[in-house]
Amino acid sequence: GQGPPSPRPGTPLAGGTDFAVTTSHRPDRITDMLDGNPMTRWISGGAQRGDERVTVALSQPQALEALLMDVPVETANYPRHLAIDVVTEEGVTETVFEGSVVPQILEAMASAPRRPVMRFALPPRSIREVRLRQTTAMRTWHWHIPELQIVGRATADR
């Protein structure tokens, strides 16, 4: 069979049915980054240590367009060094972003100051997992994710 259709372009996937999220820290707060309320948030639960992880496992490989992550209300609680990896349908892991998110924060704040959202493009491949890794230690600042969304493409490239 063909399986379910790919999501409409620009449409966020529905958490719980299309994907499952796991975290290395504070799994009790996962739902707070998926509830549609930017005032609730997943928190790392302590200063950034460089070992924080968030994994989005899709129920089946899909063509994805972007990962969207709200800028924290407490702006200083952003990931200091973020790596975003995707795992393709074939099991190949590819890092699609690595570095400071400050340019994405500034762009998001300039384009939508009331609710700034960082956007990270994903490659046009059939993806089964997206991994976020915060890889730098900080003495004070936590990592907060108010909202996390995965946006689908029109068709899968298979």
C-alpha positions as CSV (number, residue, x, y, z in Angstrom):
1,G,0.0,0.0,0.0
2,Q,0.9,3.6,-0.3
3,G,0.3,4.5,3.3
4,P,-1.2,7.7,4.5
5,P,-0.8,10.8,2.4
6,S,2.0,13.3,3.2
7,P,0.8,16.4,5.1
8,R,-0.2,19.5,3.3
9,P,2.8,21.9,2.8
10,G,3.2,24.2,5.7
11,T,0.9,22.1,7.9
12,P,2.3,21.1,11.3
13,L,2.1,17.4,12.0
14,A,-0.2,16.4,14.9
15,G,1.7,15.3,18.0
16,G,0.9,11.9,19.4
17,T,-0.5,10.6,16.1
18,D,2.2,11.5,13.6
19,F,5.2,11.6,15.9
20,A,6.4,10.9,19.4
21,V,8.8,13.2,21.3
22,T,11.4,12.1,23.9
23,T,13.9,14.2,25.9
24,S,17.0,13.6,27.8
25,H,15.8,15.9,30.6
26,R,12.4,16.6,32.2
27,P,10.3,14.2,30.1
28,D,7.4,15.3,32.4
29,R,7.4,18.6,30.6
30,I,7.3,17.3,27.0
31,T,3.6,18.1,26.5
32,D,4.3,21.7,27.4
33,M,6.1,22.2,24.1
34,L,3.4,20.6,22.1
35,D,0.2,22.1,23.6
36,G,-0.1,25.1,21.3
37,N,0.4,27.5,24.2
38,P,3.6,29.6,24.0
39,M,3.3,30.5,27.7
40,T,4.0,26.9,28.7
41,R,7.3,25.3,27.9
42,W,9.6,22.3,28.1
43,I,12.6,23.2,30.3
44,S,15.9,21.4,30.7
45,G,15.6,21.7,34.4
46,G,19.0,23.2,35.1
47,A,21.8,25.1,33.5
48,Q,22.8,23.9,30.0
49,R,25.4,21.1,30.4
50,G,25.9,20.2,26.7
51,D,24.1,16.9,26.9
52,E,20.5,18.0,26.4
53,R,18.5,16.2,23.7
54,V,15.1,16.3,22.1
55,T,14.1,13.6,19.6
56,V,11.1,13.6,17.4
57,A,10.4,10.1,16.0
58,L,7.9,10.0,13.2
59,S,5.4,7.2,13.1
60,Q,6.5,6.6,9.5
61,P,9.0,8.4,7.3
62,Q,7.7,11.6,5.8
63,A,8.8,14.5,3.7
64,L,9.4,17.4,6.0
65,E,9.8,21.1,5.3
66,A,10.9,22.7,8.5
67,L,11.3,22.6,12.3
68,L,9.8,25.5,14.1
69,M,10.7,26.4,17.6
70,D,9.3,29.4,19.6
71,V,11.8,31.9,21.0
72,P,11.6,31.6,24.8
73,V,9.8,34.3,26.7
74,E,12.9,34.4,28.9
75,T,15.0,35.1,25.8
76,A,18.2,34.1,27.5
77,N,17.1,30.5,27.9
78,Y,17.8,29.6,24.3
79,P,20.2,26.7,23.3
80,R,23.7,28.1,23.2
81,H,25.0,25.7,20.6
82,L,22.3,23.7,18.7
83,A,22.8,20.8,16.4
84,I,19.8,19.4,14.4
85,D,20.2,16.0,12.9
86,V,17.8,14.1,10.7
87,V,17.6,10.3,10.2
88,T,16.4,9.4,6.7
89,E,14.2,6.5,5.8
90,E,17.4,4.6,4.9
91,G,18.9,5.1,8.4
92,V,21.4,7.7,7.3
93,T,22.0,10.5,9.9
94,E,22.7,14.0,8.6
95,T,23.4,17.2,10.6
96,V,21.3,19.9,8.9
97,F,22.1,22.7,11.3
98,E,24.9,23.3,13.8
99,G,25.8,26.5,15.6
100,S,24.5,29.5,17.3
101,V,20.7,30.2,17.0
102,V,21.2,34.0,17.6
103,P,20.7,34.9,13.9
104,Q,17.4,32.8,13.9
105,I,16.2,34.5,17.1
106,L,16.9,38.0,15.7
107,E,15.2,37.2,12.4
108,A,12.2,35.8,14.3
109,M,11.9,38.8,16.6
110,A,12.1,41.2,13.7
111,S,9.5,39.4,11.6
112,A,7.0,38.5,14.4
113,P,7.9,40.4,17.7
114,R,4.7,39.3,19.5
115,R,5.4,35.6,19.0
116,P,8.9,35.0,17.5
117,V,9.4,31.6,16.0
118,M,12.8,30.2,14.8
119,R,12.6,28.3,11.5
120,F,15.1,25.6,10.5
121,A,14.8,24.2,7.0
122,L,14.9,20.4,6.7
123,P,16.2,18.6,3.6
124,P,13.8,17.3,1.0
125,R,14.1,13.6,1.9
126,S,12.0,11.0,3.5
127,I,12.8,11.5,7.2
128,R,11.9,9.2,10.1
129,E,13.6,11.1,13.0
130,V,14.6,14.7,13.9
131,R,17.1,15.1,16.8
132,L,18.0,18.4,18.6
133,R,21.2,18.5,20.5
134,Q,22.3,21.3,22.8
135,T,26.1,20.9,23.0
136,T,27.5,23.7,25.1
137,A,27.7,24.1,28.9
138,M,26.5,27.3,30.6
139,R,26.7,28.2,34.3
140,T,23.3,29.7,34.5
141,W,21.0,29.6,31.6
142,H,18.6,26.7,31.0
143,W,17.1,25.6,27.7
144,H,13.4,26.3,27.2
145,I,11.2,25.3,24.3
146,P,7.8,27.0,24.4
147,E,6.5,25.3,21.3
148,L,8.0,22.8,18.9
149,Q,6.5,22.0,15.5
150,I,7.4,19.8,12.6
151,V,6.1,21.1,9.2
152,G,5.4,18.7,6.3
153,R,6.0,19.0,2.6
154,A,3.5,18.2,-0.1
155,T,5.0,14.9,-1.2
156,A,7.7,12.5,-0.1
157,D,10.9,12.2,-2.1
158,R,11.4,8.4,-2.1
